[in-house]
Amino acid sequence: MDKVKVIYTVGYGHSGSSLINAILGGANDSIAVSELIKLGHRIRKLGNSKILSNRGKCQGCRENIYNCKLWSQVLKEVPKDNIYFQNENFLDNLKISLNILFGFPKINFNNLDDTKLYNSIIKNSNKIYDKNINTVVDSSKDPRRLKYLQKNPNIDLYVIYLTRDLRGVSNSMEKRGKNFGRTYIIWHIWNILSYITYKKHNKNKKIMISYDKFTQNPDKYLKRIKDKFNIDLNMEDYLDNANKQEIHYIGGNSMQKKDITEIKYDQSWKKRMPKWKQFILNMICYIPNKIWVYNKKL
Ligand SMILES: [Zn+2]
C-alpha cells in the first residue's frame, strides 16, 4: 500500500497557522482540513446528535459534520475508534509530554492507525474538488499528536514548525481574556515540546518558520515549502486559489471563511499596549523571541 502524504503544522496557537493552512489548501494536489485533532473530540462529545452548537459544525460549509458533504462520507468510512482522541485527562497528557522530553514512561504509539482517516479524506475530497489531491494539510499544532504520526510507518509525514513573536501571541491571547503570565509559561512549554518533536524528524521533510518573517516575505517561504515538500502550489495565484477554494474545515475559527486580501506583517500589539507594558514585554520576551522567532537560521 502507498503511504499517505500529510503536511502537519506544529506550534503554539495564534501563530498564523490558519493563513498557511489556507494557502497550502489551495495547491492543486492538496486539501486543507485545519485542526483535524478536534474531529475525535467532536464526534465523541456530540454523538450522532443533529442539534449541534457552532463547534460541532464543519467550519467551512457550516453544516453539521454528519451532513457536510466531505465529513459525512469520511465518517461513514472510518470507524470512530480509528480517529485520534486528545485525552483530557491531566495524567495521560503529562505522560506523553514526559515521553517526548525524556523518552519515558513508555507509551504505545502504535495503537492507533490514522492512515484510514487520511486516506478517506483524500478519496472523498477527490469526489468534491476538481483537483488531483494526494496530500492532506493538517494544522492541528499539537506536538503530542505529531509524535503519534511520526510513529506511523504508513504516513509520509512533512512537518512545518511555526513560531510567532511572543508579544504578538500574548496580545492575541489577551484579546480572548487569557492573561499574560499564563500565555508566557504555556508558550514556552509548548515550544519546547514542539521543538523536540520537530528536531527528531527527517531533515528533508521539515521546515521551521517564523510567522513574523513569513509575513514580510511570504513568497520566499512558500517557495521553500513548495520545493521541499514537493507540492503543486501556483506561486503566481496562491491567494486567489486559496480564496476560491471550497472549504470544509474541522476546528479553527470562523475568520477562516473570510477572503485573504493581503499578507501583512502584524505589529498591532504595539498600538494596543501601553508603553510601560511594552517595555516589560520587550525585556522578558527578548531571549525567547531571539531563539524561536528572530533566529538567523529561520
Ligand atoms: Zn463542510
py3Dmol code that shows the C-alpha trace and the ligand (Angstrom):
import py3Dmol

protein = """\
ATOM      1  CA  MET A   1       0.000   0.000   0.000  1.00  0.00           C
ATOM      2  CA  ASP A   2       1.195   3.507  -0.810  1.00  0.00           C
ATOM      3  CA  LYS A   3       1.957   5.798   2.060  1.00  0.00           C
ATOM      4  CA  VAL A   4      -0.430   8.651   2.642  1.00  0.00           C
ATOM      5  CA  LYS A   5       1.110  12.133   2.420  1.00  0.00           C
ATOM      6  CA  VAL A   6       0.397  14.550   5.251  1.00  0.00           C
ATOM      7  CA  ILE A   7       1.701  18.067   5.934  1.00  0.00           C
ATOM      8  CA  TYR A   8       1.397  18.688   9.654  1.00  0.00           C
ATOM      9  CA  THR A   9       1.812  22.080  11.336  1.00  0.00           C
ATOM     10  CA  VAL A  10       3.079  22.060  14.900  1.00  0.00           C
ATOM     11  CA  GLY A  11       3.414  25.076  17.237  1.00  0.00           C
ATOM     12  CA  TYR A  12       1.561  27.290  19.656  1.00  0.00           C
ATOM     13  CA  GLY A  13      -1.910  28.709  18.832  1.00  0.00           C
ATOM     14  CA  HIS A  14      -2.358  32.170  17.299  1.00  0.00           C
ATOM     15  CA  SER A  15       0.854  31.739  15.359  1.00  0.00           C
ATOM     16  CA  GLY A  16      -0.607  32.148  11.893  1.00  0.00           C
ATOM     17  CA  SER A  17      -1.295  28.518  11.032  1.00  0.00           C
ATOM     18  CA  SER A  18      -4.752  29.398   9.610  1.00  0.00           C
ATOM     19  CA  LEU A  19      -3.182  31.531   6.906  1.00  0.00           C
ATOM     20  CA  ILE A  20      -0.600  28.948   5.886  1.00  0.00           C
ATOM     21  CA  ASN A  21      -3.229  26.189   6.085  1.00  0.00           C
ATOM     22  CA  ALA A  22      -5.488  28.123   3.695  1.00  0.00           C
ATOM     23  CA  ILE A  23      -2.720  28.839   1.191  1.00  0.00           C
ATOM     24  CA  LEU A  24      -1.436  25.263   1.101  1.00  0.00           C
ATOM     25  CA  GLY A  25      -5.012  24.007   0.783  1.00  0.00           C
ATOM     26  CA  GLY A  26      -5.229  25.987  -2.440  1.00  0.00           C
ATOM     27  CA  ALA A  27      -2.445  23.924  -4.032  1.00  0.00           C
ATOM     28  CA  ASN A  28      -3.527  21.711  -6.934  1.00  0.00           C
ATOM     29  CA  ASP A  29      -2.724  18.486  -5.131  1.00  0.00           C
ATOM     30  CA  SER A  30      -3.704  19.306  -1.547  1.00  0.00           C
ATOM     31  CA  ILE A  31      -6.692  19.625   0.725  1.00  0.00           C
ATOM     32  CA  ALA A  32      -6.552  21.621   3.966  1.00  0.00           C
ATOM     33  CA  VAL A  33      -8.653  20.381   6.863  1.00  0.00           C
ATOM     34  CA  SER A  34      -7.460  22.808   9.563  1.00  0.00           C
ATOM     35  CA  GLU A  35      -7.337  21.279  13.063  1.00  0.00           C
ATOM     36  CA  LEU A  36      -8.144  17.650  12.425  1.00  0.00           C
ATOM     37  CA  ILE A  37      -7.288  16.829  16.030  1.00  0.00           C
ATOM     38  CA  LYS A  38     -10.673  18.253  17.001  1.00  0.00           C
ATOM     39  CA  LEU A  39     -12.628  15.709  14.989  1.00  0.00           C
ATOM     40  CA  GLY A  40     -12.268  12.945  17.567  1.00  0.00           C
ATOM     41  CA  HIS A  41     -13.348  15.197  20.361  1.00  0.00           C
ATOM     42  CA  ARG A  42     -16.304  16.430  18.389  1.00  0.00           C
ATOM     43  CA  ILE A  43     -17.757  13.062  17.442  1.00  0.00           C
ATOM     44  CA  ARG A  44     -17.291  11.622  20.902  1.00  0.00           C
ATOM     45  CA  LYS A  45     -18.806  14.580  22.624  1.00  0.00           C
ATOM     46  CA  LEU A  46     -21.704  15.087  20.263  1.00  0.00           C
ATOM     47  CA  GLY A  47     -22.510  11.539  19.263  1.00  0.00           C
ATOM     48  CA  ASN A  48     -24.927  11.494  16.361  1.00  0.00           C
ATOM     49  CA  SER A  49     -26.891  14.437  17.630  1.00  0.00           C
ATOM     50  CA  LYS A  50     -28.403  16.573  14.893  1.00  0.00           C
ATOM     51  CA  ILE A  51     -28.619  19.575  17.144  1.00  0.00           C
ATOM     52  CA  LEU A  52     -25.173  20.997  17.336  1.00  0.00           C
ATOM     53  CA  SER A  53     -23.610  24.125  18.595  1.00  0.00           C
ATOM     54  CA  ASN A  54     -21.340  26.017  16.220  1.00  0.00           C
ATOM     55  CA  ARG A  55     -18.407  23.995  17.457  1.00  0.00           C
ATOM     56  CA  GLY A  56     -19.926  20.801  16.124  1.00  0.00           C
ATOM     57  CA  LYS A  57     -20.241  22.175  12.649  1.00  0.00           C
ATOM     58  CA  CYS A  58     -17.957  21.991   9.686  1.00  0.00           C
ATOM     59  CA  GLN A  59     -16.303  25.410   9.777  1.00  0.00           C
ATOM     60  CA  GLY A  60     -16.468  25.666   6.001  1.00  0.00           C
ATOM     61  CA  CYS A  61     -19.999  24.818   4.855  1.00  0.00           C
ATOM     62  CA  ARG A  62     -21.421  25.431   8.367  1.00  0.00           C
ATOM     63  CA  GLU A  63     -23.306  22.136   8.243  1.00  0.00           C
ATOM     64  CA  ASN A  64     -23.445  19.553  10.982  1.00  0.00           C
ATOM     65  CA  ILE A  65     -20.452  17.276  10.326  1.00  0.00           C
ATOM     66  CA  TYR A  66     -22.864  14.409   9.686  1.00  0.00           C
ATOM     67  CA  ASN A  67     -24.447  16.450   6.875  1.00  0.00           C
ATOM     68  CA  CYS A  68     -21.324  18.090   5.456  1.00  0.00           C
ATOM     69  CA  LYS A  69     -20.567  16.566   2.072  1.00  0.00           C
ATOM     70  CA  LEU A  70     -16.980  15.780   2.972  1.00  0.00           C
ATOM     71  CA  TRP A  71     -17.119  14.767   6.623  1.00  0.00           C
ATOM     72  CA  SER A  72     -20.379  12.783   6.370  1.00  0.00           C
ATOM     73  CA  GLN A  73     -18.667  10.499   3.824  1.00  0.00           C
ATOM     74  CA  VAL A  74     -15.459  10.245   5.825  1.00  0.00           C
ATOM     75  CA  LEU A  75     -17.343   9.361   8.999  1.00  0.00           C
ATOM     76  CA  LYS A  76     -19.222   6.626   7.146  1.00  0.00           C
ATOM     77  CA  GLU A  77     -15.945   5.008   6.166  1.00  0.00           C
ATOM     78  CA  VAL A  78     -13.758   5.474   9.203  1.00  0.00           C
ATOM     79  CA  PRO A  79     -14.707   3.782  12.474  1.00  0.00           C
ATOM     80  CA  LYS A  80     -14.788   6.091  15.471  1.00  0.00           C
ATOM     81  CA  ASP A  81     -12.040   4.099  17.165  1.00  0.00           C
ATOM     82  CA  ASN A  82      -9.662   4.911  14.315  1.00  0.00           C
ATOM     83  CA  ILE A  83      -9.929   8.624  14.993  1.00  0.00           C
ATOM     84  CA  TYR A  84      -7.431  10.124  17.399  1.00  0.00           C
ATOM     85  CA  PHE A  85      -8.935  11.495  20.561  1.00  0.00           C
ATOM     86  CA  GLN A  86      -6.995  14.026  22.584  1.00  0.00           C
ATOM     87  CA  ASN A  87      -7.426  12.802  26.093  1.00  0.00           C
ATOM     88  CA  GLU A  88      -8.355  15.495  28.532  1.00  0.00           C
ATOM     89  CA  ASN A  89      -7.036  13.506  31.453  1.00  0.00           C
ATOM     90  CA  PHE A  90      -4.217  15.505  33.063  1.00  0.00           C
ATOM     91  CA  LEU A  91      -2.079  12.480  33.944  1.00  0.00           C
ATOM     92  CA  ASP A  92      -2.273  10.987  30.441  1.00  0.00           C
ATOM     93  CA  ASN A  93      -1.287  14.300  28.931  1.00  0.00           C
ATOM     94  CA  LEU A  94       1.588  14.640  31.368  1.00  0.00           C
ATOM     95  CA  LYS A  95       2.778  11.128  30.492  1.00  0.00           C
ATOM     96  CA  ILE A  96       3.047  11.831  26.807  1.00  0.00           C
ATOM     97  CA  SER A  97       4.716  15.191  27.426  1.00  0.00           C
ATOM     98  CA  LEU A  98       7.301  13.444  29.631  1.00  0.00           C
ATOM     99  CA  ASN A  99       7.762  10.789  26.987  1.00  0.00           C
ATOM    100  CA  ILE A 100       8.562  13.479  24.412  1.00  0.00           C
ATOM    101  CA  LEU A 101      11.015  15.156  26.802  1.00  0.00           C
ATOM    102  CA  PHE A 102      12.778  12.148  28.318  1.00  0.00           C
ATOM    103  CA  GLY A 103      11.658   9.052  26.410  1.00  0.00           C
ATOM    104  CA  PHE A 104       9.788   7.620  29.391  1.00  0.00           C
ATOM    105  CA  PRO A 105       7.276   6.447  30.596  1.00  0.00           C
ATOM    106  CA  LYS A 106       6.778   4.097  27.667  1.00  0.00           C
ATOM    107  CA  ILE A 107       3.700   4.720  25.572  1.00  0.00           C
ATOM    108  CA  ASN A 108       2.253   2.518  22.856  1.00  0.00           C
ATOM    109  CA  PHE A 109       2.090   4.886  19.914  1.00  0.00           C
ATOM    110  CA  ASN A 110       1.086   2.155  17.513  1.00  0.00           C
ATOM    111  CA  ASN A 111      -2.324   1.504  18.976  1.00  0.00           C
ATOM    112  CA  LEU A 112      -3.959   3.866  16.533  1.00  0.00           C
ATOM    113  CA  ASP A 113      -3.737   3.882  12.772  1.00  0.00           C
ATOM    114  CA  ASP A 114      -4.653   7.239  11.268  1.00  0.00           C
ATOM    115  CA  THR A 115      -3.922   6.059   7.754  1.00  0.00           C
ATOM    116  CA  LYS A 116      -7.574   5.148   7.222  1.00  0.00           C
ATOM    117  CA  LEU A 117      -8.732   8.635   8.144  1.00  0.00           C
ATOM    118  CA  TYR A 118      -6.250  10.475   5.931  1.00  0.00           C
ATOM    119  CA  ASN A 119      -6.888   8.123   3.010  1.00  0.00           C
ATOM    120  CA  SER A 120     -10.614   8.588   3.331  1.00  0.00           C
ATOM    121  CA  ILE A 121     -10.223  12.391   3.368  1.00  0.00           C
ATOM    122  CA  ILE A 122      -8.184  12.220   0.159  1.00  0.00           C
ATOM    123  CA  LYS A 123     -10.552   9.813  -1.566  1.00  0.00           C
ATOM    124  CA  ASN A 124     -13.673  11.817  -0.723  1.00  0.00           C
ATOM    125  CA  SER A 125     -12.124  15.206  -1.484  1.00  0.00           C
ATOM    126  CA  ASN A 126     -11.275  13.970  -4.949  1.00  0.00           C
ATOM    127  CA  LYS A 127     -15.006  13.432  -5.496  1.00  0.00           C
ATOM    128  CA  ILE A 128     -15.783  17.025  -4.481  1.00  0.00           C
ATOM    129  CA  TYR A 129     -12.870  19.024  -5.879  1.00  0.00           C
ATOM    130  CA  ASP A 130     -11.764  19.353  -9.431  1.00  0.00           C
ATOM    131  CA  LYS A 131      -8.171  18.627  -8.455  1.00  0.00           C
ATOM    132  CA  ASN A 132      -5.892  15.660  -8.171  1.00  0.00           C
ATOM    133  CA  ILE A 133      -5.470  15.526  -4.409  1.00  0.00           C
ATOM    134  CA  ASN A 134      -2.813  13.358  -2.763  1.00  0.00           C
ATOM    135  CA  THR A 135      -1.905  15.446   0.302  1.00  0.00           C
ATOM    136  CA  VAL A 136      -3.754  16.384   3.490  1.00  0.00           C
ATOM    137  CA  VAL A 137      -2.760  19.655   5.180  1.00  0.00           C
ATOM    138  CA  ASP A 138      -3.422  19.178   8.880  1.00  0.00           C
ATOM    139  CA  SER A 139      -2.755  22.162  11.141  1.00  0.00           C
ATOM    140  CA  SER A 140      -3.608  20.526  14.454  1.00  0.00           C
ATOM    141  CA  LYS A 141      -0.495  22.088  16.041  1.00  0.00           C
ATOM    142  CA  ASP A 142      -0.275  19.628  18.936  1.00  0.00           C
ATOM    143  CA  PRO A 143       3.231  18.115  19.367  1.00  0.00           C
ATOM    144  CA  ARG A 144       1.784  15.077  21.142  1.00  0.00           C
ATOM    145  CA  ARG A 145      -0.337  14.288  18.127  1.00  0.00           C
ATOM    146  CA  LEU A 146       2.730  14.770  15.930  1.00  0.00           C
ATOM    147  CA  LYS A 147       4.552  12.150  17.973  1.00  0.00           C
ATOM    148  CA  TYR A 148       1.814   9.614  17.158  1.00  0.00           C
ATOM    149  CA  LEU A 149       2.021  10.423  13.450  1.00  0.00           C
ATOM    150  CA  GLN A 150       5.811  10.072  13.444  1.00  0.00           C
ATOM    151  CA  LYS A 151       5.459   6.541  14.790  1.00  0.00           C
ATOM    152  CA  ASN A 152       3.177   5.518  11.941  1.00  0.00           C
ATOM    153  CA  PRO A 153       5.219   3.920   9.118  1.00  0.00           C
ATOM    154  CA  ASN A 154       2.348   4.301   6.651  1.00  0.00           C
ATOM    155  CA  ILE A 155       2.345   8.098   6.742  1.00  0.00           C
ATOM    156  CA  ASP A 156       4.659  10.132   4.540  1.00  0.00           C
ATOM    157  CA  LEU A 157       4.917  12.961   7.012  1.00  0.00           C
ATOM    158  CA  TYR A 158       6.092  16.534   6.363  1.00  0.00           C
ATOM    159  CA  VAL A 159       6.315  18.964   9.249  1.00  0.00           C
ATOM    160  CA  ILE A 160       6.054  22.741   9.475  1.00  0.00           C
ATOM    161  CA  TYR A 161       7.091  24.108  12.848  1.00  0.00           C
ATOM    162  CA  LEU A 162       5.573  27.552  13.161  1.00  0.00           C
ATOM    163  CA  THR A 163       6.571  30.170  15.732  1.00  0.00           C
ATOM    164  CA  ARG A 164       5.481  33.753  16.271  1.00  0.00           C
ATOM    165  CA  ASP A 165       6.675  36.745  18.275  1.00  0.00           C
ATOM    166  CA  LEU A 166       5.609  36.133  21.862  1.00  0.00           C
ATOM    167  CA  ARG A 167       4.398  39.723  22.140  1.00  0.00           C
ATOM    168  CA  GLY A 168       2.042  39.261  19.211  1.00  0.00           C
ATOM    169  CA  VAL A 169       0.808  35.950  20.596  1.00  0.00           C
ATOM    170  CA  SER A 170       0.193  37.452  24.061  1.00  0.00           C
ATOM    171  CA  ASN A 171      -1.723  40.319  22.543  1.00  0.00           C
ATOM    172  CA  SER A 172      -3.887  37.901  20.619  1.00  0.00           C
ATOM    173  CA  MET A 173      -4.476  35.758  23.709  1.00  0.00           C
ATOM    174  CA  GLU A 174      -5.209  38.788  25.855  1.00  0.00           C
ATOM    175  CA  LYS A 175      -7.994  39.810  23.488  1.00  0.00           C
ATOM    176  CA  ARG A 176      -9.507  36.433  24.294  1.00  0.00           C
ATOM    177  CA  GLY A 177      -9.264  37.002  28.023  1.00  0.00           C
ATOM    178  CA  LYS A 178      -6.119  34.950  28.685  1.00  0.00           C
ATOM    179  CA  ASN A 179      -3.654  36.701  30.946  1.00  0.00           C
ATOM    180  CA  PHE A 180      -0.045  37.234  30.002  1.00  0.00           C
ATOM    181  CA  GLY A 181       1.572  35.097  32.721  1.00  0.00           C
ATOM    182  CA  ARG A 182      -0.348  32.053  31.612  1.00  0.00           C
ATOM    183  CA  THR A 183       0.458  32.618  27.931  1.00  0.00           C
ATOM    184  CA  TYR A 184       4.136  33.189  28.749  1.00  0.00           C
ATOM    185  CA  ILE A 185       4.501  29.873  30.584  1.00  0.00           C
ATOM    186  CA  ILE A 186       2.441  27.725  28.227  1.00  0.00           C
ATOM    187  CA  TRP A 187       4.117  29.247  25.150  1.00  0.00           C
ATOM    188  CA  HIS A 188       7.477  28.053  26.486  1.00  0.00           C
ATOM    189  CA  ILE A 189       6.331  24.548  27.400  1.00  0.00           C
ATOM    190  CA  TRP A 190       4.541  24.141  24.083  1.00  0.00           C
ATOM    191  CA  ASN A 191       7.520  25.340  22.067  1.00  0.00           C
ATOM    192  CA  ILE A 192       9.923  23.063  23.908  1.00  0.00           C
ATOM    193  CA  LEU A 193       7.672  20.055  23.228  1.00  0.00           C
ATOM    194  CA  SER A 194       7.188  21.128  19.607  1.00  0.00           C
ATOM    195  CA  TYR A 195      10.872  21.722  19.059  1.00  0.00           C
ATOM    196  CA  ILE A 196      11.976  18.355  20.447  1.00  0.00           C
ATOM    197  CA  THR A 197       9.398  16.510  18.359  1.00  0.00           C
ATOM    198  CA  TYR A 198      10.338  18.555  15.301  1.00  0.00           C
ATOM    199  CA  LYS A 199      14.062  18.061  15.834  1.00  0.00           C
ATOM    200  CA  LYS A 200      13.738  14.290  15.648  1.00  0.00           C
ATOM    201  CA  HIS A 201      12.024  14.464  12.280  1.00  0.00           C
ATOM    202  CA  ASN A 202      13.737  13.632   8.968  1.00  0.00           C
ATOM    203  CA  LYS A 203      15.587  16.785   7.927  1.00  0.00           C
ATOM    204  CA  ASN A 204      14.435  16.579   4.315  1.00  0.00           C
ATOM    205  CA  LYS A 205      10.813  16.646   5.375  1.00  0.00           C
ATOM    206  CA  LYS A 206      10.607  19.570   7.750  1.00  0.00           C
ATOM    207  CA  ILE A 207      10.687  23.359   7.799  1.00  0.00           C
ATOM    208  CA  MET A 208      10.746  25.734  10.740  1.00  0.00           C
ATOM    209  CA  ILE A 209       9.083  29.064  10.007  1.00  0.00           C
ATOM    210  CA  SER A 210       8.818  32.283  11.957  1.00  0.00           C
ATOM    211  CA  TYR A 211       5.431  33.794  11.180  1.00  0.00           C
ATOM    212  CA  ASP A 212       6.818  37.299  11.620  1.00  0.00           C
ATOM    213  CA  LYS A 213       9.443  36.653   8.967  1.00  0.00           C
ATOM    214  CA  PHE A 214       6.952  34.808   6.789  1.00  0.00           C
ATOM    215  CA  THR A 215       4.559  37.762   6.600  1.00  0.00           C
ATOM    216  CA  GLN A 216       7.389  40.047   5.490  1.00  0.00           C
ATOM    217  CA  ASN A 217       8.320  37.782   2.600  1.00  0.00           C
ATOM    218  CA  PRO A 218       5.659  35.101   2.047  1.00  0.00           C
ATOM    219  CA  ASP A 219       6.855  34.158  -1.457  1.00  0.00           C
ATOM    220  CA  LYS A 220      10.264  33.144  -0.184  1.00  0.00           C
ATOM    221  CA  TYR A 221       8.873  30.792   2.448  1.00  0.00           C
ATOM    222  CA  LEU A 222       6.070  29.382   0.302  1.00  0.00           C
ATOM    223  CA  LYS A 223       8.575  28.589  -2.431  1.00  0.00           C
ATOM    224  CA  ARG A 224      10.693  26.828   0.157  1.00  0.00           C
ATOM    225  CA  ILE A 225       7.716  24.730   1.307  1.00  0.00           C
ATOM    226  CA  LYS A 226       6.684  24.029  -2.278  1.00  0.00           C
ATOM    227  CA  ASP A 227      10.125  22.772  -3.286  1.00  0.00           C
ATOM    228  CA  LYS A 228      10.985  20.832  -0.180  1.00  0.00           C
ATOM    229  CA  PHE A 229       7.569  19.222   0.270  1.00  0.00           C
ATOM    230  CA  ASN A 230       7.041  18.773  -3.451  1.00  0.00           C
ATOM    231  CA  ILE A 231       3.541  20.258  -3.659  1.00  0.00           C
ATOM    232  CA  ASP A 232       1.862  21.756  -6.688  1.00  0.00           C
ATOM    233  CA  LEU A 233       1.400  25.296  -5.413  1.00  0.00           C
ATOM    234  CA  ASN A 234       0.905  28.009  -8.003  1.00  0.00           C
ATOM    235  CA  MET A 235       3.241  30.801  -6.931  1.00  0.00           C
ATOM    236  CA  GLU A 236       1.508  33.461  -9.046  1.00  0.00           C
ATOM    237  CA  ASP A 237      -2.040  32.949  -7.797  1.00  0.00           C
ATOM    238  CA  TYR A 238      -1.769  31.387  -4.393  1.00  0.00           C
ATOM    239  CA  LEU A 239      -4.032  33.906  -2.653  1.00  0.00           C
ATOM    240  CA  ASP A 240      -6.706  33.689  -5.358  1.00  0.00           C
ATOM    241  CA  ASN A 241      -6.545  29.919  -5.297  1.00  0.00           C
ATOM    242  CA  ALA A 242      -6.871  29.859  -1.520  1.00  0.00           C
ATOM    243  CA  ASN A 243      -9.857  32.216  -1.641  1.00  0.00           C
ATOM    244  CA  LYS A 244     -11.790  30.433  -4.329  1.00  0.00           C
ATOM    245  CA  GLN A 245     -11.375  27.083  -2.609  1.00  0.00           C
ATOM    246  CA  GLU A 246     -14.497  25.460  -1.209  1.00  0.00           C
ATOM    247  CA  ILE A 247     -13.538  24.678   2.370  1.00  0.00           C
ATOM    248  CA  HIS A 248     -14.520  22.000   4.872  1.00  0.00           C
ATOM    249  CA  TYR A 249     -12.504  22.721   7.975  1.00  0.00           C
ATOM    250  CA  ILE A 250     -12.584  20.996  11.307  1.00  0.00           C
ATOM    251  CA  GLY A 251     -11.801  23.370  14.172  1.00  0.00           C
ATOM    252  CA  GLY A 252     -10.175  26.724  13.707  1.00  0.00           C
ATOM    253  CA  ASN A 253     -12.211  29.899  13.868  1.00  0.00           C
ATOM    254  CA  SER A 254     -14.878  31.285  11.576  1.00  0.00           C
ATOM    255  CA  MET A 255     -12.457  34.022  10.483  1.00  0.00           C
ATOM    256  CA  GLN A 256     -11.054  31.411   8.157  1.00  0.00           C
ATOM    257  CA  LYS A 257     -14.015  31.835   5.841  1.00  0.00           C
ATOM    258  CA  LYS A 258     -13.020  35.396   5.075  1.00  0.00           C
ATOM    259  CA  ASP A 259     -11.027  36.110   1.973  1.00  0.00           C
ATOM    260  CA  ILE A 260      -7.342  36.823   2.360  1.00  0.00           C
ATOM    261  CA  THR A 261      -6.749  40.124   0.610  1.00  0.00           C
ATOM    262  CA  GLU A 262      -3.123  40.656   1.554  1.00  0.00           C
ATOM    263  CA  ILE A 263      -0.476  39.246   3.842  1.00  0.00           C
ATOM    264  CA  LYS A 264       0.912  41.844   6.175  1.00  0.00           C
ATOM    265  CA  TYR A 265       3.407  41.984   8.981  1.00  0.00           C
ATOM    266  CA  ASP A 266       1.197  42.360  12.035  1.00  0.00           C
ATOM    267  CA  GLN A 267       2.538  44.525  14.825  1.00  0.00           C
ATOM    268  CA  SER A 268      -0.823  45.661  16.141  1.00  0.00           C
ATOM    269  CA  TRP A 269       0.287  44.749  19.673  1.00  0.00           C
ATOM    270  CA  LYS A 270       2.399  47.902  19.600  1.00  0.00           C
ATOM    271  CA  LYS A 271      -0.659  50.081  19.130  1.00  0.00           C
ATOM    272  CA  ARG A 272      -2.758  48.277  21.667  1.00  0.00           C
ATOM    273  CA  MET A 273      -0.360  48.101  24.588  1.00  0.00           C
ATOM    274  CA  PRO A 274       0.599  50.950  26.909  1.00  0.00           C
ATOM    275  CA  LYS A 275       4.281  51.959  26.699  1.00  0.00           C
ATOM    276  CA  TRP A 276       5.217  50.672  30.178  1.00  0.00           C
ATOM    277  CA  LYS A 277       3.826  47.254  29.330  1.00  0.00           C
ATOM    278  CA  GLN A 278       5.669  47.157  26.044  1.00  0.00           C
ATOM    279  CA  PHE A 279       8.877  47.940  27.903  1.00  0.00           C
ATOM    280  CA  ILE A 280       8.465  44.994  30.274  1.00  0.00           C
ATOM    281  CA  LEU A 281       7.390  42.704  27.465  1.00  0.00           C
ATOM    282  CA  ASN A 282      10.328  43.710  25.302  1.00  0.00           C
ATOM    283  CA  MET A 283      12.671  42.682  28.087  1.00  0.00           C
ATOM    284  CA  ILE A 284      11.180  39.369  29.104  1.00  0.00           C
ATOM    285  CA  CYS A 285      10.417  38.281  25.549  1.00  0.00           C
ATOM    286  CA  TYR A 286      13.811  39.228  24.153  1.00  0.00           C
ATOM    287  CA  ILE A 287      15.596  35.936  24.670  1.00  0.00           C
ATOM    288  CA  PRO A 288      12.727  33.569  23.801  1.00  0.00           C
ATOM    289  CA  ASN A 289      11.987  35.622  20.667  1.00  0.00           C
ATOM    290  CA  LYS A 290      15.646  35.585  19.705  1.00  0.00           C
ATOM    291  CA  ILE A 291      15.749  31.798  19.972  1.00  0.00           C
ATOM    292  CA  TRP A 292      12.422  30.911  18.415  1.00  0.00           C
ATOM    293  CA  VAL A 293      11.335  33.760  16.182  1.00  0.00           C
ATOM    294  CA  TYR A 294      14.121  36.077  15.050  1.00  0.00           C
ATOM    295  CA  ASN A 295      16.769  33.383  14.853  1.00  0.00           C
ATOM    296  CA  LYS A 296      19.039  33.971  11.845  1.00  0.00           C
ATOM    297  CA  LYS A 297      18.638  30.369  10.753  1.00  0.00           C
ATOM    298  CA  LEU A 298      14.924  30.825  10.106  1.00  0.00           C
TER     299      LEU A 298
END
"""
ligand_1 = """\
1
ZN
Zn -18.335 21.038 5.235
"""
view = py3Dmol.view(width=600, height=400)
view.addModel(protein, "pdb")
view.setStyle({"model": 0}, {"cartoon": {"style": "trace"}})
view.addModel(ligand_1, "xyz")
view.setStyle({"model": 1}, {"stick": {}})
view.zoomTo()
view.show()
